[in-house]
Amino acid sequence: MMQFGWSKAEGRHVYLGEKSKEDSELRKTNQLKDAAADIFKNKISITNQNLIKEIMEIMDVKERTARAYIKFMREHGIIEKNTTNTSEYQLMNIPFQ
């Protein structure tokens, strides 16, 4: 992935180089772990709709992106369906950095 950033000296965006897919995946995983820790700080479980709203608010994204983040978090073992109520999610027991 190509990276660009703002250069105050040049007063424009400049090319910063390439970023590997692994770096992007790790950054995304860490951001979503932090968001999940914040969302579940005072909750055992949360409904799908409320989880979408929380992600939209915390990460400043639209509903479609929030749904994609939920899918990513499930696939990467950050959250899981609640075993007693499948319409809710719960945080998995994972170490946070």
Biopython code that builds the backbone (N, CA, C, O; Angstrom):
import numpy as np
from Bio.PDB.StructureBuilder import StructureBuilder

atoms = [
    (1, "MET", "N", (0.845, -1.160, 0.000)),
    (1, "MET", "CA", (0.000, 0.000, 0.000)),
    (1, "MET", "C", (0.905, 1.242, 0.000)),
    (1, "MET", "O", (1.865, 1.326, 0.766)),
    (2, "MET", "N", (0.584, 2.183, -0.859)),
    (2, "MET", "CA", (1.347, 3.417, -0.915)),
    (2, "MET", "C", (0.878, 4.357, 0.192)),
    (2, "MET", "O", (-0.308, 4.421, 0.515)),
    (3, "GLN", "N", (1.834, 5.081, 0.764)),
    (3, "GLN", "CA", (1.511, 6.025, 1.827)),
    (3, "GLN", "C", (1.828, 7.443, 1.375)),
    (3, "GLN", "O", (2.853, 7.708, 0.746)),
    (4, "PHE", "N", (0.913, 8.347, 1.717)),
    (4, "PHE", "CA", (1.107, 9.757, 1.473)),
    (4, "PHE", "C", (0.883, 10.496, 2.778)),
    (4, "PHE", "O", (0.148, 10.020, 3.644)),
    (5, "GLY", "N", (1.499, 11.637, 2.925)),
    (5, "GLY", "CA", (1.317, 12.453, 4.117)),
    (5, "GLY", "C", (1.500, 13.920, 3.770)),
    (5, "GLY", "O", (2.047, 14.260, 2.720)),
    (6, "TRP", "N", (1.037, 14.784, 4.664)),
    (6, "TRP", "CA", (1.122, 16.222, 4.444)),
    (6, "TRP", "C", (2.509, 16.726, 4.834)),
    (6, "TRP", "O", (3.005, 16.419, 5.918)),
    (7, "SER", "N", (3.123, 17.490, 3.958)),
    (7, "SER", "CA", (4.416, 18.106, 4.236)),
    (7, "SER", "C", (4.187, 19.592, 4.474)),
    (7, "SER", "O", (3.789, 20.317, 3.562)),
    (8, "LYS", "N", (4.439, 20.043, 5.695)),
    (8, "LYS", "CA", (4.291, 21.467, 5.996)),
    (8, "LYS", "C", (5.295, 22.293, 5.200)),
    (8, "LYS", "O", (4.984, 23.389, 4.732)),
    (9, "ALA", "N", (6.493, 21.757, 5.054)),
    (9, "ALA", "CA", (7.540, 22.469, 4.333)),
    (9, "ALA", "C", (7.162, 22.715, 2.868)),
    (9, "ALA", "O", (7.414, 23.791, 2.326)),
    (10, "GLU", "N", (6.555, 21.706, 2.237)),
    (10, "GLU", "CA", (6.189, 21.829, 0.830)),
    (10, "GLU", "C", (4.765, 22.320, 0.633)),
    (10, "GLU", "O", (4.394, 22.723, -0.470)),
    (11, "GLY", "N", (3.955, 22.289, 1.701)),
    (11, "GLY", "CA", (2.574, 22.748, 1.601)),
    (11, "GLY", "C", (1.697, 21.868, 0.724)),
    (11, "GLY", "O", (0.750, 22.349, 0.102)),
    (12, "ARG", "N", (2.016, 20.568, 0.676)),
    (12, "ARG", "CA", (1.243, 19.637, -0.138)),
    (12, "ARG", "C", (1.466, 18.226, 0.374)),
    (12, "ARG", "O", (2.322, 17.979, 1.224)),
    (13, "HIS", "N", (0.667, 17.297, -0.169)),
    (13, "HIS", "CA", (0.862, 15.895, 0.160)),
    (13, "HIS", "C", (2.079, 15.368, -0.585)),
    (13, "HIS", "O", (2.322, 15.719, -1.740)),
    (14, "VAL", "N", (2.843, 14.514, 0.099)),
    (14, "VAL", "CA", (4.040, 13.925, -0.503)),
    (14, "VAL", "C", (4.005, 12.408, -0.307)),
    (14, "VAL", "O", (3.371, 11.892, 0.613)),
    (15, "TYR", "N", (4.697, 11.726, -1.191)),
    (15, "TYR", "CA", (4.795, 10.272, -1.136)),
    (15, "TYR", "C", (5.725, 9.886, 0.007)),
    (15, "TYR", "O", (6.838, 10.402, 0.103)),
    (16, "LEU", "N", (5.269, 8.966, 0.889)),
    (16, "LEU", "CA", (6.069, 8.542, 2.039)),
    (16, "LEU", "C", (6.654, 7.144, 1.881)),
    (16, "LEU", "O", (7.477, 6.724, 2.694)),
    (17, "GLY", "N", (6.240, 6.422, 0.848)),
    (17, "GLY", "CA", (6.759, 5.082, 0.639)),
    (17, "GLY", "C", (5.664, 4.040, 0.646)),
    (17, "GLY", "O", (4.476, 4.354, 0.569)),
    (18, "GLU", "N", (6.086, 2.800, 0.740)),
    (18, "GLU", "CA", (5.163, 1.664, 0.713)),
    (18, "GLU", "C", (4.968, 1.125, 2.128)),
    (18, "GLU", "O", (5.892, 1.130, 2.942)),
    (19, "LYS", "N", (3.776, 0.669, 2.399)),
    (19, "LYS", "CA", (3.473, 0.028, 3.677)),
    (19, "LYS", "C", (2.981, -1.375, 3.369)),
    (19, "LYS", "O", (2.130, -1.572, 2.501)),
    (20, "SER", "N", (3.522, -2.344, 4.084)),
    (20, "SER", "CA", (3.164, -3.731, 3.794)),
    (20, "SER", "C", (1.741, -4.046, 4.259)),
    (20, "SER", "O", (1.190, -3.380, 5.135)),
    (21, "LYS", "N", (1.179, -5.059, 3.659)),
    (21, "LYS", "CA", (-0.165, -5.499, 4.030)),
    (21, "LYS", "C", (-0.178, -5.985, 5.475)),
    (21, "LYS", "O", (-1.163, -5.791, 6.186)),
    (22, "GLU", "N", (0.913, -6.616, 5.913)),
    (22, "GLU", "CA", (0.999, -7.104, 7.286)),
    (22, "GLU", "C", (0.940, -5.955, 8.289)),
    (22, "GLU", "O", (0.284, -6.066, 9.325)),
    (23, "ASP", "N", (1.626, -4.851, 7.982)),
    (23, "ASP", "CA", (1.590, -3.675, 8.857)),
    (23, "ASP", "C", (0.181, -3.103, 8.945)),
    (23, "ASP", "O", (-0.279, -2.732, 10.025)),
    (24, "SER", "N", (-0.499, -3.036, 7.811)),
    (24, "SER", "CA", (-1.865, -2.526, 7.782)),
    (24, "SER", "C", (-2.802, -3.427, 8.583)),
    (24, "SER", "O", (-3.648, -2.940, 9.333)),
    (25, "GLU", "N", (-2.651, -4.727, 8.424)),
    (25, "GLU", "CA", (-3.489, -5.696, 9.137)),
    (25, "GLU", "C", (-3.250, -5.607, 10.647)),
    (25, "GLU", "O", (-4.198, -5.648, 11.432)),
    (26, "LEU", "N", (-1.992, -5.486, 11.048)),
    (26, "LEU", "CA", (-1.656, -5.383, 12.470)),
    (26, "LEU", "C", (-2.216, -4.102, 13.072)),
    (26, "LEU", "O", (-2.747, -4.118, 14.182)),
    (27, "ARG", "N", (-2.100, -2.994, 12.347)),
    (27, "ARG", "CA", (-2.629, -1.719, 12.828)),
    (27, "ARG", "C", (-4.145, -1.803, 12.983)),
    (27, "ARG", "O", (-4.693, -1.349, 13.987)),
    (28, "LYS", "N", (-4.821, -2.377, 11.999)),
    (28, "LYS", "CA", (-6.279, -2.516, 12.039)),
    (28, "LYS", "C", (-6.694, -3.409, 13.209)),
    (28, "LYS", "O", (-7.635, -3.091, 13.936)),
    (29, "THR", "N", (-5.990, -4.523, 13.385)),
    (29, "THR", "CA", (-6.295, -5.433, 14.486)),
    (29, "THR", "C", (-6.142, -4.729, 15.826)),
    (29, "THR", "O", (-7.009, -4.848, 16.692)),
    (30, "ASN", "N", (-5.060, -4.004, 16.003)),
    (30, "ASN", "CA", (-4.829, -3.295, 17.266)),
    (30, "ASN", "C", (-5.873, -2.212, 17.508)),
    (30, "ASN", "O", (-6.332, -2.040, 18.637)),
    (31, "GLN", "N", (-6.252, -1.485, 16.471)),
    (31, "GLN", "CA", (-7.290, -0.461, 16.616)),
    (31, "GLN", "C", (-8.616, -1.087, 17.024)),
    (31, "GLN", "O", (-9.320, -0.548, 17.878)),
    (32, "LEU", "N", (-8.958, -2.214, 16.424)),
    (32, "LEU", "CA", (-10.224, -2.865, 16.735)),
    (32, "LEU", "C", (-10.193, -3.526, 18.115)),
    (32, "LEU", "O", (-11.221, -3.579, 18.791)),
    (33, "LYS", "N", (-9.041, -4.025, 18.540)),
    (33, "LYS", "CA", (-8.916, -4.544, 19.905)),
    (33, "LYS", "C", (-9.152, -3.430, 20.916)),
    (33, "LYS", "O", (-9.858, -3.618, 21.907)),
    (34, "ASP", "N", (-8.555, -2.268, 20.660)),
    (34, "ASP", "CA", (-8.737, -1.121, 21.554)),
    (34, "ASP", "C", (-10.195, -0.678, 21.585)),
    (34, "ASP", "O", (-10.735, -0.381, 22.651)),
    (35, "ALA", "N", (-10.828, -0.633, 20.420)),
    (35, "ALA", "CA", (-12.235, -0.235, 20.347)),
    (35, "ALA", "C", (-13.108, -1.240, 21.098)),
    (35, "ALA", "O", (-14.016, -0.846, 21.830)),
    (36, "ALA", "N", (-12.841, -2.528, 20.921)),
    (36, "ALA", "CA", (-13.621, -3.569, 21.607)),
    (36, "ALA", "C", (-13.433, -3.464, 23.119)),
    (36, "ALA", "O", (-14.395, -3.604, 23.875)),
    (37, "ALA", "N", (-12.212, -3.219, 23.559)),
    (37, "ALA", "CA", (-11.961, -3.075, 24.993)),
    (37, "ALA", "C", (-12.749, -1.894, 25.545)),
    (37, "ALA", "O", (-13.285, -1.967, 26.651)),
    (38, "ASP", "N", (-12.821, -0.824, 24.794)),
    (38, "ASP", "CA", (-13.578, 0.361, 25.221)),
    (38, "ASP", "C", (-15.079, 0.070, 25.248)),
    (38, "ASP", "O", (-15.767, 0.442, 26.199)),
    (39, "ILE", "N", (-15.581, -0.584, 24.224)),
    (39, "ILE", "CA", (-17.009, -0.890, 24.127)),
    (39, "ILE", "C", (-17.447, -1.833, 25.254)),
    (39, "ILE", "O", (-18.506, -1.639, 25.851)),
    (40, "PHE", "N", (-16.635, -2.850, 25.541)),
    (40, "PHE", "CA", (-17.009, -3.853, 26.528)),
    (40, "PHE", "C", (-16.469, -3.555, 27.932)),
    (40, "PHE", "O", (-16.512, -4.411, 28.815)),
    (41, "LYS", "N", (-15.966, -2.346, 28.125)),
    (41, "LYS", "CA", (-15.387, -1.966, 29.410)),
    (41, "LYS", "C", (-16.363, -2.206, 30.562)),
    (41, "LYS", "O", (-15.969, -2.715, 31.611)),
    (42, "ASN", "N", (-17.617, -1.847, 30.375)),
    (42, "ASN", "CA", (-18.619, -1.985, 31.438)),
    (42, "ASN", "C", (-19.767, -2.910, 31.043)),
    (42, "ASN", "O", (-20.851, -2.840, 31.622)),
    (43, "LYS", "N", (-19.529, -3.780, 30.053)),
    (43, "LYS", "CA", (-20.581, -4.662, 29.559)),
    (43, "LYS", "C", (-20.060, -6.082, 29.422)),
    (43, "LYS", "O", (-18.888, -6.299, 29.116)),
    (44, "ILE", "N", (-20.923, -7.026, 29.648)),
    (44, "ILE", "CA", (-20.599, -8.431, 29.395)),
    (44, "ILE", "C", (-20.887, -8.759, 27.935)),
    (44, "ILE", "O", (-20.092, -9.419, 27.266)),
    (45, "SER", "N", (-22.047, -8.283, 27.445)),
    (45, "SER", "CA", (-22.431, -8.524, 26.062)),
    (45, "SER", "C", (-23.194, -7.311, 25.536)),
    (45, "SER", "O", (-23.618, -6.439, 26.294)),
    (46, "ILE", "N", (-23.354, -7.286, 24.205)),
    (46, "ILE", "CA", (-24.024, -6.155, 23.553)),
    (46, "ILE", "C", (-24.727, -6.674, 22.304)),
    (46, "ILE", "O", (-24.230, -7.577, 21.632)),
    (47, "THR", "N", (-25.875, -6.101, 22.002)),
    (47, "THR", "CA", (-26.603, -6.532, 20.809)),
    (47, "THR", "C", (-25.856, -6.093, 19.551)),
    (47, "THR", "O", (-25.043, -5.168, 19.582)),
    (48, "ASN", "N", (-26.146, -6.769, 18.462)),
    (48, "ASN", "CA", (-25.512, -6.443, 17.190)),
    (48, "ASN", "C", (-25.755, -4.979, 16.810)),
    (48, "ASN", "O", (-24.826, -4.278, 16.407)),
    (49, "GLN", "N", (-26.992, -4.524, 16.938)),
    (49, "GLN", "CA", (-27.325, -3.149, 16.545)),
    (49, "GLN", "C", (-26.589, -2.129, 17.405)),
    (49, "GLN", "O", (-26.093, -1.127, 16.891)),
    (50, "ASN", "N", (-26.515, -2.380, 18.719)),
    (50, "ASN", "CA", (-25.802, -1.460, 19.604)),
    (50, "ASN", "C", (-24.291, -1.499, 19.360)),
    (50, "ASN", "O", (-23.608, -0.484, 19.495)),
    (51, "LEU", "N", (-23.778, -2.675, 19.000)),
    (51, "LEU", "CA", (-22.359, -2.785, 18.678)),
    (51, "LEU", "C", (-22.037, -1.966, 17.431)),
    (51, "LEU", "O", (-21.016, -1.281, 17.379)),
    (52, "ILE", "N", (-22.899, -2.039, 16.444)),
    (52, "ILE", "CA", (-22.719, -1.236, 15.227)),
    (52, "ILE", "C", (-22.689, 0.243, 15.586)),
    (52, "ILE", "O", (-21.811, 0.975, 15.129)),
    (53, "LYS", "N", (-23.640, 0.689, 16.398)),
    (53, "LYS", "CA", (-23.699, 2.101, 16.800)),
    (53, "LYS", "C", (-22.447, 2.525, 17.555)),
    (53, "LYS", "O", (-21.906, 3.604, 17.313)),
    (54, "GLU", "N", (-21.987, 1.673, 18.470)),
    (54, "GLU", "CA", (-20.791, 1.988, 19.261)),
    (54, "GLU", "C", (-19.562, 2.121, 18.357)),
    (54, "GLU", "O", (-18.773, 3.055, 18.508)),
    (55, "ILE", "N", (-19.406, 1.189, 17.424)),
    (55, "ILE", "CA", (-18.256, 1.245, 16.513)),
    (55, "ILE", "C", (-18.328, 2.485, 15.642)),
    (55, "ILE", "O", (-17.316, 3.150, 15.416)),
    (56, "MET", "N", (-19.531, 2.804, 15.146)),
    (56, "MET", "CA", (-19.698, 3.998, 14.319)),
    (56, "MET", "C", (-19.276, 5.246, 15.095)),
    (56, "MET", "O", (-18.624, 6.134, 14.546)),
    (57, "GLU", "N", (-19.649, 5.307, 16.355)),
    (57, "GLU", "CA", (-19.328, 6.471, 17.173)),
    (57, "GLU", "C", (-17.843, 6.538, 17.532)),
    (57, "GLU", "O", (-17.203, 7.577, 17.371)),
    (58, "ILE", "N", (-17.310, 5.431, 18.013)),
    (58, "ILE", "CA", (-15.913, 5.409, 18.464)),
    (58, "ILE", "C", (-14.935, 5.605, 17.312)),
    (58, "ILE", "O", (-13.950, 6.330, 17.447)),
    (59, "MET", "N", (-15.204, 4.963, 16.184)),
    (59, "MET", "CA", (-14.246, 4.975, 15.087)),
    (59, "MET", "C", (-14.616, 5.966, 13.989)),
    (59, "MET", "O", (-13.891, 6.100, 13.003)),
    (60, "ASP", "N", (-15.739, 6.661, 14.155)),
    (60, "ASP", "CA", (-16.199, 7.661, 13.193)),
    (60, "ASP", "C", (-16.290, 7.070, 11.785)),
    (60, "ASP", "O", (-15.694, 7.576, 10.834)),
    (61, "VAL", "N", (-17.068, 5.968, 11.684)),
    (61, "VAL", "CA", (-17.271, 5.302, 10.400)),
    (61, "VAL", "C", (-18.761, 5.148, 10.142)),
    (61, "VAL", "O", (-19.582, 5.342, 11.039)),
    (62, "LYS", "N", (-19.097, 4.802, 8.925)),
    (62, "LYS", "CA", (-20.483, 4.568, 8.528)),
    (62, "LYS", "C", (-20.891, 3.136, 8.901)),
    (62, "LYS", "O", (-20.055, 2.314, 9.276)),
    (63, "GLU", "N", (-22.201, 2.861, 8.788)),
    (63, "GLU", "CA", (-22.732, 1.560, 9.199)),
    (63, "GLU", "C", (-22.099, 0.404, 8.427)),
    (63, "GLU", "O", (-21.785, -0.634, 9.011)),
    (64, "ARG", "N", (-21.915, 0.572, 7.153)),
    (64, "ARG", "CA", (-21.341, -0.511, 6.339)),
    (64, "ARG", "C", (-19.932, -0.882, 6.819)),
    (64, "ARG", "O", (-19.584, -2.061, 6.892)),
    (65, "THR", "N", (-19.141, 0.121, 7.138)),
    (65, "THR", "CA", (-17.787, -0.130, 7.635)),
    (65, "THR", "C", (-17.840, -0.761, 9.014)),
    (65, "THR", "O", (-17.050, -1.657, 9.314)),
    (66, "ALA", "N", (-18.757, -0.309, 9.857)),
    (66, "ALA", "CA", (-18.902, -0.893, 11.201)),
    (66, "ALA", "C", (-19.241, -2.382, 11.088)),
    (66, "ALA", "O", (-18.708, -3.196, 11.843)),
    (67, "ARG", "N", (-20.111, -2.737, 10.164)),
    (67, "ARG", "CA", (-20.465, -4.151, 9.961)),
    (67, "ARG", "C", (-19.242, -4.952, 9.494)),
    (67, "ARG", "O", (-19.040, -6.089, 9.919)),
    (68, "ALA", "N", (-18.442, -4.357, 8.630)),
    (68, "ALA", "CA", (-17.225, -5.025, 8.156)),
    (68, "ALA", "C", (-16.237, -5.198, 9.312)),
    (68, "ALA", "O", (-15.553, -6.218, 9.392)),
    (69, "TYR", "N", (-16.160, -4.224, 10.191)),
    (69, "TYR", "CA", (-15.286, -4.319, 11.363)),
    (69, "TYR", "C", (-15.745, -5.439, 12.297)),
    (69, "TYR", "O", (-14.916, -6.156, 12.857)),
    (70, "ILE", "N", (-17.051, -5.593, 12.467)),
    (70, "ILE", "CA", (-17.572, -6.675, 13.303)),
    (70, "ILE", "C", (-17.169, -8.019, 12.705)),
    (70, "ILE", "O", (-16.730, -8.917, 13.425)),
    (71, "LYS", "N", (-17.315, -8.155, 11.411)),
    (71, "LYS", "CA", (-16.919, -9.399, 10.737)),
    (71, "LYS", "C", (-15.424, -9.654, 10.948)),
    (71, "LYS", "O", (-15.022, -10.780, 11.243)),
    (72, "PHE", "N", (-14.602, -8.615, 10.800)),
    (72, "PHE", "CA", (-13.157, -8.731, 10.991)),
    (72, "PHE", "C", (-12.846, -9.155, 12.430)),
    (72, "PHE", "O", (-12.005, -10.024, 12.656)),
    (73, "MET", "N", (-13.530, -8.535, 13.402)),
    (73, "MET", "CA", (-13.280, -8.860, 14.808)),
    (73, "MET", "C", (-13.673, -10.306, 15.114)),
    (73, "MET", "O", (-12.994, -10.975, 15.893)),
    (74, "ARG", "N", (-14.744, -10.789, 14.521)),
    (74, "ARG", "CA", (-15.140, -12.195, 14.720)),
    (74, "ARG", "C", (-14.102, -13.129, 14.100)),
    (74, "ARG", "O", (-13.704, -14.116, 14.719)),
    (75, "GLU", "N", (-13.669, -12.821, 12.892)),
    (75, "GLU", "CA", (-12.707, -13.678, 12.193)),
    (75, "GLU", "C", (-11.347, -13.709, 12.873)),
    (75, "GLU", "O", (-10.610, -14.687, 12.747)),
    (76, "HIS", "N", (-11.009, -12.634, 13.600)),
    (76, "HIS", "CA", (-9.701, -12.545, 14.243)),
    (76, "HIS", "C", (-9.763, -12.792, 15.756)),
    (76, "HIS", "O", (-8.816, -12.485, 16.481)),
    (77, "GLY", "N", (-10.878, -13.346, 16.221)),
    (77, "GLY", "CA", (-10.970, -13.764, 17.604)),
    (77, "GLY", "C", (-11.006, -12.652, 18.630)),
    (77, "GLY", "O", (-10.579, -12.844, 19.769)),
    (78, "ILE", "N", (-11.512, -11.492, 18.243)),
    (78, "ILE", "CA", (-11.622, -10.374, 19.179)),
    (78, "ILE", "C", (-12.965, -10.435, 19.906)),
    (78, "ILE", "O", (-13.038, -10.211, 21.114)),
    (79, "ILE", "N", (-14.026, -10.739, 19.156)),
    (79, "ILE", "CA", (-15.363, -10.893, 19.729)),
    (79, "ILE", "C", (-15.956, -12.201, 19.237)),
    (79, "ILE", "O", (-15.474, -12.798, 18.275)),
    (80, "GLU", "N", (-17.007, -12.634, 19.915)),
    (80, "GLU", "CA", (-17.717, -13.845, 19.502)),
    (80, "GLU", "C", (-19.187, -13.682, 19.848)),
    (80, "GLU", "O", (-19.565, -12.818, 20.638)),
    (81, "LYS", "N", (-20.008, -14.531, 19.241)),
    (81, "LYS", "CA", (-21.434, -14.546, 19.581)),
    (81, "LYS", "C", (-21.565, -15.027, 21.022)),
    (81, "LYS", "O", (-20.843, -15.924, 21.457)),
    (82, "ASN", "N", (-22.489, -14.424, 21.749)),
    (82, "ASN", "CA", (-22.776, -14.833, 23.111)),
    (82, "ASN", "C", (-23.343, -16.249, 23.079)),
    (82, "ASN", "O", (-24.235, -16.540, 22.281)),
    (83, "THR", "N", (-22.841, -17.119, 23.928)),
    (83, "THR", "CA", (-23.276, -18.518, 23.913)),
    (83, "THR", "C", (-24.709, -18.699, 24.401)),
    (83, "THR", "O", (-25.375, -19.659, 24.013)),
    (84, "THR", "N", (-25.192, -17.791, 25.243)),
    (84, "THR", "CA", (-26.556, -17.928, 25.759)),
    (84, "THR", "C", (-27.571, -17.115, 24.966)),
    (84, "THR", "O", (-28.766, -17.405, 25.013)),
    (85, "ASN", "N", (-27.110, -16.106, 24.241)),
    (85, "ASN", "CA", (-28.012, -15.274, 23.438)),
    (85, "ASN", "C", (-27.298, -14.939, 22.135)),
    (85, "ASN", "O", (-26.454, -14.043, 22.108)),
    (86, "THR", "N", (-27.620, -15.635, 21.070)),
    (86, "THR", "CA", (-26.890, -15.488, 19.809)),
    (86, "THR", "C", (-27.147, -14.171, 19.089)),
    (86, "THR", "O", (-26.529, -13.903, 18.059)),
    (87, "SER", "N", (-28.053, -13.342, 19.618)),
    (87, "SER", "CA", (-28.248, -12.022, 19.006)),
    (87, "SER", "C", (-27.323, -10.984, 19.642)),
    (87, "SER", "O", (-27.407, -9.796, 19.331)),
    (88, "GLU", "N", (-26.443, -11.440, 20.532)),
    (88, "GLU", "CA", (-25.499, -10.541, 21.201)),
    (88, "GLU", "C", (-24.068, -11.022, 20.989)),
    (88, "GLU", "O", (-23.814, -12.192, 20.701)),
    (89, "TYR", "N", (-23.144, -10.077, 21.141)),
    (89, "TYR", "CA", (-21.715, -10.376, 21.053)),
    (89, "TYR", "C", (-21.074, -10.176, 22.414)),
    (89, "TYR", "O", (-21.557, -9.410, 23.247)),
    (90, "GLN", "N", (-19.968, -10.888, 22.616)),
    (90, "GLN", "CA", (-19.188, -10.700, 23.829)),
    (90, "GLN", "C", (-17.716, -10.664, 23.456)),
    (90, "GLN", "O", (-17.306, -11.169, 22.411)),
    (91, "LEU", "N", (-16.943, -10.064, 24.321)),
    (91, "LEU", "CA", (-15.506, -9.957, 24.125)),
    (91, "LEU", "C", (-14.874, -11.316, 24.407)),
    (91, "LEU", "O", (-15.242, -11.987, 25.372)),
    (92, "MET", "N", (-13.938, -11.717, 23.582)),
    (92, "MET", "CA", (-13.225, -12.965, 23.826)),
    (92, "MET", "C", (-12.096, -12.680, 24.803)),
    (92, "MET", "O", (-11.672, -11.533, 24.947)),
    (93, "ASN", "N", (-11.614, -13.700, 25.463)),
    (93, "ASN", "CA", (-10.506, -13.539, 26.393)),
    (93, "ASN", "C", (-9.197, -13.481, 25.619)),
    (93, "ASN", "O", (-8.577, -14.500, 25.316)),
    (94, "ILE", "N", (-8.800, -12.240, 25.311)),
    (94, "ILE", "CA", (-7.569, -12.039, 24.533)),
    (94, "ILE", "C", (-6.680, -11.052, 25.256)),
    (94, "ILE", "O", (-7.183, -10.139, 25.912)),
    (95, "PRO", "N", (-5.384, -11.211, 25.154)),
    (95, "PRO", "CA", (-4.486, -10.231, 25.768)),
    (95, "PRO", "C", (-4.446, -8.946, 24.945)),
    (95, "PRO", "O", (-4.362, -8.979, 23.717)),
    (96, "PHE", "N", (-4.508, -7.843, 25.629)),
    (96, "PHE", "CA", (-4.423, -6.540, 24.954)),
    (96, "PHE", "C", (-3.052, -5.960, 25.180)),
    (96, "PHE", "O", (-2.455, -6.133, 26.243)),
    (97, "GLN", "N", (-2.554, -5.264, 24.165)),
    (97, "GLN", "CA", (-1.226, -4.667, 24.251)),
    (97, "GLN", "C", (-1.277, -3.346, 24.968)),
    (97, "GLN", "O", (-0.246, -2.694, 25.136)),
]
sb = StructureBuilder()
sb.init_structure("model")
sb.init_model(0)
sb.init_chain("A")
sb.init_seg("    ")
for serial, (resi, resn, name, xyz) in enumerate(atoms, 1):
    if name == "N":
        sb.init_residue(resn, " ", resi, " ")
    sb.init_atom(name, np.array(xyz, "f"), 0.0, 1.0, " ", f" {name:<3s}", serial, name[0])
structure = sb.get_structure()
